[in-house]
Amino acid sequence: MDRLVIQGGIPLRGRVTVSGAKNAALPCIAAALLGSKPVTLRHLPAVSDIRTMIRVLQALGCEAAVEKDEPGYELTATLDAAGVGSGSLRAPYDLVKTMRASILVLGPLLARYGKASVSLPGGCAIGARPVNLHLEALERMGAVIQIDKGYVEAHVPAGRLKAIDHTFEKVSVGATENILMAACLAQGTTTLRNAAQEPEIGDLAAMLTEMGARIEGIDSPTLVIHGVDALGGCDHGVIPDRIEAGTFLCAVAAACGDVLLERVVPGQIRSIIDLLERCGCVFTEREGQDGLNLRIQRECGQKLRAKDVATAPYPGFPTDLQAQVMAVMTQASGISVIRETIFENRFQHAMELERLGANLRIDGGTAIIAGPSALTGCTVMATDLRASATLVIAGLVAEGETTVDRIYHLDRGYAGLERKLQGLGARIERVGGGKV
């Protein structure tokens, strides 16, 4: 099993290109099941979750042609669902056990083919993420659903889903995406209230619109979808990954340096920019060849100011950057309080940060960090995707050598992170045969 070995204490300098957003790419891949013509998706990050999702579609009968770009960070996939429907329409456990987003094929399969068998998904162990919000809405649309031996077994007796006026009990990105896709081919006009507003949902809606869907209220908490009889194909470029961008910003804030992020949407990461700016980092936005660029500067020796953070649904502070910010706050002067309001088990990285020398305490859903702490390298273990990125950031700061084990978590969501950091001057390398 691979691990990362990091020599800390080196400022980050240079430029780095942000890859396509994993959390936007996954629902876009699922949406290809709705198309009667091939769908081409560009800027897919070359990470294991994307490859797994493509294999899920192939298991359902979808043809897939995948090409990797020259640096090896992104993929282009052409997906043709013409052959889907002739088989069992079953998404097997062996494929979906490692990835939560696999449940996103349920809505498209029911909408277009009227039946589906999808294994209950896996993913990071960061807390309860029940699929009941997905299933309740689909049942209201006319699906008959039962859980049998770990599979969601569903069919539509009427042959076609019907439109609903539905208010989600709580804001859910996955449920919003799943029902949005299902509603595109449902009979009538569907209204989804209390819908999640993450940019990844807006990107999915943009792709569906390119395929011929009729959607109103994009980027708002109320989506109105006018069902159509069929969707076609499209050629769609996935938006940049705001979480990868935020991770690089946190790395520079913690380790110091001067880095230009290329292909980024500052408006989508405003909450992390504002936070790090209040901590003392300097930001500059400018036009680039492939969209906006964002420069972050933190002079070495400059003190960071401790600030409080509370996670919240978009446009609030993203839970997927909470762990990375904790690493930053270990280097800030004063006491910072981080409140996790989305997932109840997302402080698993805290114990590993303590091993490196962080001074912090966990009280339920609140973390209290006293800084700055002099971190010292040691061997630490990644427990989930974002925690692994946090330990890499801490390793960039720590004196001496840090080894991060179980980086298969990291590979689920970051394409070539260590190579991108090497391009910024970091002394980091991947070594095979890490301990379990």
Summary of the structure (lengths in Angstrom):
residues: 436
radius of gyration: 21.6
end to end distance: 7.1
largest distance: 67.2
contacts: 1644
relative contact order: 0.16
helix: 34%
strand: 31%
